[in-house]
Amino acid sequence: MRPSLKYQSDVQCSGDELKLELPLALLTGSHGRDWFAYSYLAVELTNNDDGYVHQLLLDKPFYQDDSRSMYRIEWPSSKQQAASSKQQAVIAGVS
């Protein structure tokens, strides 16, 4: 599991960010035929005084040439009030 917690403040805005990445094999076991082998779940929650970004991601990339499946499911959500150009770039990268 990879947690990250950050607070940032500058002249334009301030806010905090929480990110978590969890390999799903930790929960389901790493069996060779397990649907969640090599998969991970990522959550990002960013709250600033001028808006927020919430993102949920479930991802299983190809790891070998003979992999039979891959998937990526993403749920981004964001809202901004008087946005700065710095935050617009961050939100554009999330969508």
MMTF fields as JSON, N, C-alpha, C and O atoms, coordinates in Angstrom:
{
  "mmtfVersion": "1.0.0",
  "mmtfProducer": "UNKNOWN",
  "numBonds": 379,
  "numAtoms": 380,
  "numGroups": 95,
  "numChains": 1,
  "numModels": 1,
  "chainsPerModel": [1],
  "groupsPerChain": [95],
  "chainIdList": ["A"],
  "bondAtomList": [4, 2, 8, 6, 12, 10, 16, 14, 20, 18, 24, 22, 28, 26, 32, 30, 36, 34, 40, 38, 44, 42, 48, 46, 52, 50, 56, 54, 60, 58, 64, 62, 68, 66, 72, 70, 76, 74, 80, 78, 84, 82, 88, 86, 92, 90, 96, 94, 100, 98, 104, 102, 108, 106, 112, 110, 116, 114, 120, 118, 124, 122, 128, 126, 132, 130, 136, 134, 140, 138, 144, 142, 148, 146, 152, 150, 156, 154, 160, 158, 164, 162, 168, 166, 172, 170, 176, 174, 180, 178, 184, 182, 188, 186, 192, 190, 196, 194, 200, 198, 204, 202, 208, 206, 212, 210, 216, 214, 220, 218, 224, 222, 228, 226, 232, 230, 236, 234, 240, 238, 244, 242, 248, 246, 252, 250, 256, 254, 260, 258, 264, 262, 268, 266, 272, 270, 276, 274, 280, 278, 284, 282, 288, 286, 292, 290, 296, 294, 300, 298, 304, 302, 308, 306, 312, 310, 316, 314, 320, 318, 324, 322, 328, 326, 332, 330, 336, 334, 340, 338, 344, 342, 348, 346, 352, 350, 356, 354, 360, 358, 364, 362, 368, 366, 372, 370, 376, 374],
  "bondOrderList": [1, 1, 1, 1, 1, 1, 1, 1, 1, 1, 1, 1, 1, 1, 1, 1, 1, 1, 1, 1, 1, 1, 1, 1, 1, 1, 1, 1, 1, 1, 1, 1, 1, 1, 1, 1, 1, 1, 1, 1, 1, 1, 1, 1, 1, 1, 1, 1, 1, 1, 1, 1, 1, 1, 1, 1, 1, 1, 1, 1, 1, 1, 1, 1, 1, 1, 1, 1, 1, 1, 1, 1, 1, 1, 1, 1, 1, 1, 1, 1, 1, 1, 1, 1, 1, 1, 1, 1, 1, 1, 1, 1, 1, 1],
  "groupList": [{"groupName": "MET", "atomNameList": ["N", "CA", "C", "O"], "elementList": ["N", "C", "C", "O"], "formalChargeList": [0, 0, 0, 0], "bondAtomList": [1, 0, 2, 1, 3, 2], "bondOrderList": [1, 1, 2], "singleLetterCode": "M", "chemCompType": "L-PEPTIDE LINKING"}, {"groupName": "ARG", "atomNameList": ["N", "CA", "C", "O"], "elementList": ["N", "C", "C", "O"], "formalChargeList": [0, 0, 0, 0], "bondAtomList": [1, 0, 2, 1, 3, 2], "bondOrderList": [1, 1, 2], "singleLetterCode": "R", "chemCompType": "L-PEPTIDE LINKING"}, {"groupName": "PRO", "atomNameList": ["N", "CA", "C", "O"], "elementList": ["N", "C", "C", "O"], "formalChargeList": [0, 0, 0, 0], "bondAtomList": [1, 0, 2, 1, 3, 2], "bondOrderList": [1, 1, 2], "singleLetterCode": "P", "chemCompType": "L-PEPTIDE LINKING"}, {"groupName": "SER", "atomNameList": ["N", "CA", "C", "O"], "elementList": ["N", "C", "C", "O"], "formalChargeList": [0, 0, 0, 0], "bondAtomList": [1, 0, 2, 1, 3, 2], "bondOrderList": [1, 1, 2], "singleLetterCode": "S", "chemCompType": "L-PEPTIDE LINKING"}, {"groupName": "LEU", "atomNameList": ["N", "CA", "C", "O"], "elementList": ["N", "C", "C", "O"], "formalChargeList": [0, 0, 0, 0], "bondAtomList": [1, 0, 2, 1, 3, 2], "bondOrderList": [1, 1, 2], "singleLetterCode": "L", "chemCompType": "L-PEPTIDE LINKING"}, {"groupName": "LYS", "atomNameList": ["N", "CA", "C", "O"], "elementList": ["N", "C", "C", "O"], "formalChargeList": [0, 0, 0, 0], "bondAtomList": [1, 0, 2, 1, 3, 2], "bondOrderList": [1, 1, 2], "singleLetterCode": "K", "chemCompType": "L-PEPTIDE LINKING"}, {"groupName": "TYR", "atomNameList": ["N", "CA", "C", "O"], "elementList": ["N", "C", "C", "O"], "formalChargeList": [0, 0, 0, 0], "bondAtomList": [1, 0, 2, 1, 3, 2], "bondOrderList": [1, 1, 2], "singleLetterCode": "Y", "chemCompType": "L-PEPTIDE LINKING"}, {"groupName": "GLN", "atomNameList": ["N", "CA", "C", "O"], "elementList": ["N", "C", "C", "O"], "formalChargeList": [0, 0, 0, 0], "bondAtomList": [1, 0, 2, 1, 3, 2], "bondOrderList": [1, 1, 2], "singleLetterCode": "Q", "chemCompType": "L-PEPTIDE LINKING"}, {"groupName": "ASP", "atomNameList": ["N", "CA", "C", "O"], "elementList": ["N", "C", "C", "O"], "formalChargeList": [0, 0, 0, 0], "bondAtomList": [1, 0, 2, 1, 3, 2], "bondOrderList": [1, 1, 2], "singleLetterCode": "D", "chemCompType": "L-PEPTIDE LINKING"}, {"groupName": "VAL", "atomNameList": ["N", "CA", "C", "O"], "elementList": ["N", "C", "C", "O"], "formalChargeList": [0, 0, 0, 0], "bondAtomList": [1, 0, 2, 1, 3, 2], "bondOrderList": [1, 1, 2], "singleLetterCode": "V", "chemCompType": "L-PEPTIDE LINKING"}, {"groupName": "CYS", "atomNameList": ["N", "CA", "C", "O"], "elementList": ["N", "C", "C", "O"], "formalChargeList": [0, 0, 0, 0], "bondAtomList": [1, 0, 2, 1, 3, 2], "bondOrderList": [1, 1, 2], "singleLetterCode": "C", "chemCompType": "L-PEPTIDE LINKING"}, {"groupName": "GLY", "atomNameList": ["N", "CA", "C", "O"], "elementList": ["N", "C", "C", "O"], "formalChargeList": [0, 0, 0, 0], "bondAtomList": [1, 0, 2, 1, 3, 2], "bondOrderList": [1, 1, 2], "singleLetterCode": "G", "chemCompType": "PEPTIDE LINKING"}, {"groupName": "GLU", "atomNameList": ["N", "CA", "C", "O"], "elementList": ["N", "C", "C", "O"], "formalChargeList": [0, 0, 0, 0], "bondAtomList": [1, 0, 2, 1, 3, 2], "bondOrderList": [1, 1, 2], "singleLetterCode": "E", "chemCompType": "L-PEPTIDE LINKING"}, {"groupName": "ALA", "atomNameList": ["N", "CA", "C", "O"], "elementList": ["N", "C", "C", "O"], "formalChargeList": [0, 0, 0, 0], "bondAtomList": [1, 0, 2, 1, 3, 2], "bondOrderList": [1, 1, 2], "singleLetterCode": "A", "chemCompType": "L-PEPTIDE LINKING"}, {"groupName": "THR", "atomNameList": ["N", "CA", "C", "O"], "elementList": ["N", "C", "C", "O"], "formalChargeList": [0, 0, 0, 0], "bondAtomList": [1, 0, 2, 1, 3, 2], "bondOrderList": [1, 1, 2], "singleLetterCode": "T", "chemCompType": "L-PEPTIDE LINKING"}, {"groupName": "HIS", "atomNameList": ["N", "CA", "C", "O"], "elementList": ["N", "C", "C", "O"], "formalChargeList": [0, 0, 0, 0], "bondAtomList": [1, 0, 2, 1, 3, 2], "bondOrderList": [1, 1, 2], "singleLetterCode": "H", "chemCompType": "L-PEPTIDE LINKING"}, {"groupName": "TRP", "atomNameList": ["N", "CA", "C", "O"], "elementList": ["N", "C", "C", "O"], "formalChargeList": [0, 0, 0, 0], "bondAtomList": [1, 0, 2, 1, 3, 2], "bondOrderList": [1, 1, 2], "singleLetterCode": "W", "chemCompType": "L-PEPTIDE LINKING"}, {"groupName": "PHE", "atomNameList": ["N", "CA", "C", "O"], "elementList": ["N", "C", "C", "O"], "formalChargeList": [0, 0, 0, 0], "bondAtomList": [1, 0, 2, 1, 3, 2], "bondOrderList": [1, 1, 2], "singleLetterCode": "F", "chemCompType": "L-PEPTIDE LINKING"}, {"groupName": "ASN", "atomNameList": ["N", "CA", "C", "O"], "elementList": ["N", "C", "C", "O"], "formalChargeList": [0, 0, 0, 0], "bondAtomList": [1, 0, 2, 1, 3, 2], "bondOrderList": [1, 1, 2], "singleLetterCode": "N", "chemCompType": "L-PEPTIDE LINKING"}, {"groupName": "ILE", "atomNameList": ["N", "CA", "C", "O"], "elementList": ["N", "C", "C", "O"], "formalChargeList": [0, 0, 0, 0], "bondAtomList": [1, 0, 2, 1, 3, 2], "bondOrderList": [1, 1, 2], "singleLetterCode": "I", "chemCompType": "L-PEPTIDE LINKING"}],
  "groupTypeList": [0, 1, 2, 3, 4, 5, 6, 7, 3, 8, 9, 7, 10, 3, 11, 8, 12, 4, 5, 4, 12, 4, 2, 4, 13, 4, 4, 14, 11, 3, 15, 11, 1, 8, 16, 17, 13, 6, 3, 6, 4, 13, 9, 12, 4, 14, 18, 18, 8, 8, 11, 6, 9, 15, 7, 4, 4, 4, 8, 5, 2, 17, 6, 7, 8, 8, 3, 1, 3, 0, 6, 1, 19, 12, 16, 2, 3, 3, 5, 7, 7, 13, 13, 3, 3, 5, 7, 7, 13, 9, 19, 13, 11, 9, 3],
  "groupIdList": [1, 2, 3, 4, 5, 6, 7, 8, 9, 10, 11, 12, 13, 14, 15, 16, 17, 18, 19, 20, 21, 22, 23, 24, 25, 26, 27, 28, 29, 30, 31, 32, 33, 34, 35, 36, 37, 38, 39, 40, 41, 42, 43, 44, 45, 46, 47, 48, 49, 50, 51, 52, 53, 54, 55, 56, 57, 58, 59, 60, 61, 62, 63, 64, 65, 66, 67, 68, 69, 70, 71, 72, 73, 74, 75, 76, 77, 78, 79, 80, 81, 82, 83, 84, 85, 86, 87, 88, 89, 90, 91, 92, 93, 94, 95],
  "secStructList": [7, 3, 3, 3, 3, 3, 3, 3, 3, 7, 1, 1, 7, 3, 3, 3, 3, 3, 3, 3, 3, 3, 3, 6, 2, 2, 2, 2, 7, 7, 7, 6, 6, 7, 6, 6, 6, 6, 7, 3, 3, 3, 3, 3, 3, 3, 3, 3, 6, 6, 3, 3, 3, 3, 3, 3, 3, 3, 3, 3, 7, 7, 7, 1, 6, 6, 7, 7, 7, 7, 3, 3, 3, 3, 3, 3, 3, 3, 3, 3, 1, 1, 7, 7, 2, 2, 2, 2, 2, 2, 2, 2, 2, 2, 7],
  "xCoordList": [0.849, 0.0, 0.894, 1.89, 0.524, 1.305, 0.431, -0.306, 0.493, -0.283, 0.543, 1.771, -0.14, 0.509, -0.452, -1.622, 0.048, -0.749, 0.067, 1.244, -0.555, 0.193, -0.68, -1.876, -0.076, -0.729, 0.084, 1.313, -0.594, 0.096, -0.602, -1.83, 0.188, -0.37, 0.508, 1.734, -0.128, 0.583, -0.331, -1.385, 0.048, -0.742, -2.094, -3.008, -2.252, -3.502, -4.486, -5.689, -4.001, -4.915, -4.154, -2.923, -4.911, -4.326, -5.249, -6.447, -4.679, -5.494, -4.675, -3.456, -5.366, -4.705, -5.044, -6.028, -4.19, -4.335, -4.04, -3.073, -4.878, -4.69, -4.713, -5.651, -3.675, -3.612, -3.323, -2.499, -4.011, -3.791, -3.716, -4.541, -2.745, -2.666, -2.567, -1.73, -3.415, -3.47, -3.438, -4.357, -2.404, -2.415, -3.512, -3.526, -4.425, -5.549, -5.123, -5.879, -3.941, -3.45, -3.248, -3.265, -3.056, -2.938, -4.24, -4.231, -5.361, -6.666, -7.135, -7.78, -6.813, -7.376, -6.377, -6.76, -5.107, -4.083, -3.548, -4.265, -2.328, -1.723, -1.724, -0.662, -2.892, -3.015, -2.84, -3.275, -2.224, -1.973, -3.226, -3.172, -4.35, -5.594, -6.554, -7.707, -6.093, -6.933, -7.199, -6.266, -8.452, -8.837, -8.188, -7.97, -7.867, -7.282, -5.761, -5.168, -5.111, -3.648, -3.095, -3.579, -2.108, -1.455, -2.363, -2.007, -3.515, -4.434, -4.175, -3.634, -4.574, -4.494, -5.657, -6.265, -5.944, -6.992, -6.315, -5.506, -6.632, -6.047, -7.173, -8.172, -6.999, -7.958, -7.196, -6.145, -7.73, -7.14, -8.237, -9.276, -8.014, -8.944, -8.158, -7.29, -8.451, -7.786, -8.843, -9.798, -8.681, -9.609, -8.83, -7.96, -9.145, -8.539, -9.606, -10.796, -9.187, -10.174, -10.964, -11.945, -10.556, -11.3, -11.874, -12.309, -11.887, -12.469, -11.902, -11.173, -12.243, -11.792, -11.606, -12.132, -10.85, -10.704, -10.822, -10.089, -11.724, -11.873, -11.745, -12.39, -10.929, -10.73, -10.607, -9.958, -11.245, -11.164, -10.729, -11.28, -9.739, -9.18, -8.968, -8.378, -9.445, -9.19, -8.472, -9.006, -7.266, -6.434, -5.756, -5.246, -5.76, -4.99, -4.351, -4.995, -3.084, -2.419, -1.916, -1.896, -1.508, -0.869, 0.51, 1.263, 0.847, 2.166, 3.013, 4.237, 2.387, 3.111, 2.431, 1.296, 3.134, 2.552, 1.354, 0.445, 1.339, 0.235, -0.881, -1.72, -0.893, -1.976, -3.296, -3.38, -4.309, -5.606, -6.53, -7.495, -6.247, -7.147, -6.4, -5.34, -6.985, -6.543, -7.778, -8.733, -7.768, -8.894, -8.434, -7.395, -9.226, -8.993, -10.355, -11.025, -10.747, -12.012, -11.675, -11.0, -12.152, -11.81, -13.07, -13.99, -13.119, -14.221, -13.646, -13.334, -13.499, -13.017, -14.186, -15.231, -14.008, -15.005, -14.254, -13.321, -14.651, -13.966, -14.924, -15.926, -14.598, -15.372, -14.415, -13.603, -14.528, -13.683, -14.531, -15.55, -14.083, -14.715, -13.81, -13.737, -13.154, -12.252, -10.92, -10.047, -10.756, -9.602, -8.374, -8.472, -7.226, -5.954, -5.51, -5.99, -4.613, -4.15, -3.41, -3.45, -2.739, -2.026, -3.01, -2.751, -4.124, -5.102, -5.848, -6.226, -6.07, -6.727, -5.894, -6.448, -4.582, -3.706, -3.814, -3.811, -3.91, -4.034, -5.348, -5.369, -6.431, -7.736, -7.814, -8.427, -7.209, -7.215, -6.481, -6.865, -5.435, -4.7, -5.476, -5.235, -6.403, -7.173, -8.303, -8.61, -8.925, -10.096, -9.786, -10.69],
  "yCoordList": [-1.169, 0.0, 1.232, 1.291, 2.216, 3.446, 4.641, 5.134, 5.117, 6.302, 7.579, 7.555, 8.676, 9.975, 11.039, 11.068, 11.909, 13.0, 14.27, 14.301, 15.33, 16.545, 17.764, 17.747, 18.828, 20.131, 21.127, 21.126, 21.981, 22.963, 24.303, 24.375, 25.361, 26.704, 27.653, 27.611, 28.516, 29.571, 30.789, 30.8, 31.81, 33.037, 32.842, 33.632, 31.81, 31.602, 30.715, 30.973, 29.686, 28.778, 27.939, 27.937, 27.24, 26.285, 25.088, 25.187, 23.959, 22.758, 21.542, 21.612, 20.425, 19.178, 18.091, 18.176, 17.057, 15.967, 14.651, 14.534, 13.673, 12.318, 11.368, 11.381, 10.539, 9.523, 8.174, 8.069, 7.15, 5.777, 4.867, 4.973, 3.986, 2.942, 1.603, 1.421, 0.678, -0.623, -1.729, -1.822, -2.571, -3.743, -4.701, -5.105, -5.067, -5.917, -7.348, -8.082, -7.761, -9.101, -9.234, -10.35, -8.125, -8.179, -8.636, -9.266, -8.314, -8.69, -10.052, -10.792, -10.386, -11.593, -12.736, -13.858, -12.475, -13.499, -13.383, -12.922, -13.783, -13.631, -14.955, -15.466, -15.514, -16.757, -16.461, -15.408, -17.348, -17.138, -16.905, -16.193, -17.478, -17.313, -16.336, -16.224, -15.637, -14.677, -13.47, -12.938, -13.027, -11.9, -10.614, -9.707, -10.512, -9.297, -9.357, -8.429, -10.407, -10.467, -9.306, -9.046, -8.615, -7.454, -6.231, -5.266, -6.246, -5.117, -4.224, -4.662, -2.974, -2.092, -1.111, -0.838, -0.598, 0.384, 1.659, 1.618, 2.787, 4.068, 5.053, 5.111, 5.819, 6.835, 8.14, 8.166, 9.214, 10.546, 11.491, 11.6, 12.169, 13.17, 14.457, 14.517, 15.482, 16.772, 17.82, 17.97, 18.538, 19.606, 20.895, 20.996, 21.884, 23.199, 24.198, 23.887, 25.397, 26.396, 26.917, 27.64, 26.565, 26.989, 25.816, 26.016, 24.605, 23.466, 22.146, 22.092, 21.086, 19.754, 18.855, 19.125, 17.786, 16.706, 15.409, 15.198, 14.545, 13.213, 12.218, 12.378, 11.2, 10.225, 8.829, 8.624, 7.883, 6.471, 5.724, 5.948, 4.835, 4.14, 2.673, 2.356, 1.785, 0.35, -0.033, 0.171, -0.586, -0.798, -2.159, -2.583, -2.832, -4.059, -3.972, -4.286, -3.546, -3.442, -4.799, -5.765, -4.865, -6.076, -6.206, -5.233, -7.372, -7.603, -8.543, -8.545, -9.354, -10.303, -10.356, -9.907, -10.905, -11.039, -11.974, -11.791, -12.976, -13.931, -13.582, -14.428, -12.337, -11.903, -11.956, -11.528, -12.476, -12.625, -11.433, -11.255, -10.63, -9.509, -8.325, -8.465, -7.164, -5.943, -5.074, -5.212, -4.192, -3.286, -2.028, -2.008, -0.99, 0.279, 0.939, 1.254, 1.142, 1.798, 3.031, 2.94, 4.181, 5.437, 6.228, 6.267, 6.857, 7.74, 9.047, 9.156, 10.049, 11.353, 12.284, 12.22, 13.129, 14.127, 15.38, 15.292, 16.531, 17.761, 18.939, 18.926, 19.951, 21.178, 22.305, 22.189, 23.4, 24.55, 25.802, 25.944, 26.706, 28.015, 28.964, 28.768, 29.899, 30.78, 30.069, 30.178, 29.33, 28.439, 29.181, 30.109, 28.761, 29.266, 28.387, 27.263, 28.874, 28.089, 26.838, 25.82, 26.892, 25.724, 24.595, 23.443, 24.906, 23.879, 23.393, 22.223, 24.245, 23.806, 22.744, 21.794, 22.874, 21.873, 20.566, 19.509, 20.597, 19.376, 18.678, 17.466, 19.417, 18.822, 18.31, 17.271, 19.012, 18.527, 17.218, 16.375, 17.011, 15.755, 14.622, 13.469, 14.891, 13.852, 13.346, 12.154, 14.215, 13.791, 12.837, 12.407],
  "zCoordList": [0.0, 0.0, 0.0, 0.72, -0.819, -0.923, -0.567, -1.421, 0.667, 1.035, 0.845, 0.929, 0.591, 0.455, 0.972, 0.592, 1.836, 2.388, 2.235, 2.596, 1.697, 1.402, 1.642, 1.353, 2.174, 2.301, 1.498, 1.567, 0.735, -0.093, 0.029, 0.082, 0.073, 0.157, -0.637, -0.536, -1.433, -2.141, -2.209, -1.572, -2.963, -3.007, -3.678, -3.439, -4.515, -5.234, -4.486, -4.51, -3.83, -3.134, -2.108, -2.065, -1.299, -0.359, -0.27, -0.535, 0.105, 0.21, 0.556, 0.713, 0.672, 1.034, 0.027, -0.709, 0.019, -0.944, -0.244, 0.51, -0.502, 0.01, -1.173, -1.969, -1.289, -2.344, -1.698, -0.79, -2.177, -1.733, -2.946, -3.854, -2.971, -4.0, -3.29, -2.405, -3.675, -3.034, -4.079, -4.893, -4.082, -4.968, -4.508, -3.345, -5.396, -5.008, -4.696, -4.06, -5.123, -4.782, -3.275, -2.755, -2.563, -1.109, -0.465, 0.593, -1.11, -0.573, -1.059, -0.315, -2.312, -2.919, -3.023, -3.355, -2.745, -2.945, -4.363, -5.252, -4.591, -5.924, -6.665, -7.02, -6.902, -7.664, -9.145, -9.611, -9.888, -11.312, -12.129, -13.132, -11.737, -12.507, -11.854, -12.27, -10.845, -10.144, -11.036, -11.639, -11.133, -11.973, -11.5, -12.303, -10.19, -9.637, -9.512, -8.962, -9.998, -9.963, -10.781, -11.883, -10.272, -10.889, -10.994, -11.671, -10.348, -10.371, -9.16, -8.145, -9.297, -8.138, -8.141, -9.176, -6.973, -6.756, -6.279, -5.352, -6.897, -6.511, -6.208, -6.925, -5.148, -4.739, -4.545, -3.904, -5.098, -4.897, -4.447, -5.099, -3.345, -2.829, -2.621, -1.751, -3.406, -3.29, -3.001, -3.763, -1.916, -1.554, -1.385, -0.52, -2.216, -2.137, -1.747, -1.782, -1.375, -1.002, -2.206, -2.027, -3.427, -4.616, -5.418, -6.551, -4.865, -5.572, -5.09, -4.099, -5.801, -5.407, -6.62, -7.7, -6.422, -7.397, -6.619, -5.652, -7.022, -6.437, -7.577, -8.614, -7.402, -8.469, -7.871, -6.845, -8.537, -8.185, -9.441, -10.518, -9.308, -10.461, -10.112, -9.079, -10.965, -10.876, -12.162, -13.252, -12.049, -13.232, -13.185, -12.148, -14.331, -14.524, -15.905, -16.906, -15.967, -17.272, -17.748, -16.985, -19.017, -19.537, -18.898, -18.862, -18.403, -17.831, -18.665, -18.531, -19.535, -20.376, -21.735, -21.895, -22.702, -24.044, -24.068, -24.877, -23.19, -23.199, -22.21, -21.9, -21.713, -20.82, -21.577, -22.728, -20.93, -21.595, -21.382, -22.126, -20.39, -20.142, -19.555, -18.945, -19.759, -19.119, -18.968, -19.733, -18.003, -17.835, -17.12, -16.461, -17.265, -16.575, -16.411, -17.394, -15.191, -14.878, -14.049, -13.023, -14.506, -13.864, -13.567, -14.384, -12.407, -12.061, -11.542, -10.356, -12.418, -11.96, -11.645, -12.294, -10.669, -10.317, -9.87, -9.072, -10.374, -9.981, -10.021, -10.738, -9.241, -9.23, -8.874, -7.955, -9.625, -9.342, -9.246, -9.921, -8.389, -8.33, -9.095, -10.308, -8.606, -9.358, -9.521, -8.66, -10.637, -10.804, -11.301, -12.105, -10.813, -11.327, -12.487, -12.625, -13.313, -14.457, -14.002, -14.692, -12.861, -12.327, -12.025, -12.375, -11.388, -11.05, -12.286, -12.346, -13.261, -14.499, -15.175, -15.728, -15.149, -15.754, -15.015, -15.645, -13.678, -12.883, -13.198, -13.412, -13.229, -13.497, -14.927, -15.168, -15.885, -17.269, -17.379, -18.189, -16.594, -16.615, -16.007, -16.364, -15.097, -14.429, -15.32, -15.293, -16.103, -16.867, -17.973, -18.689]
}
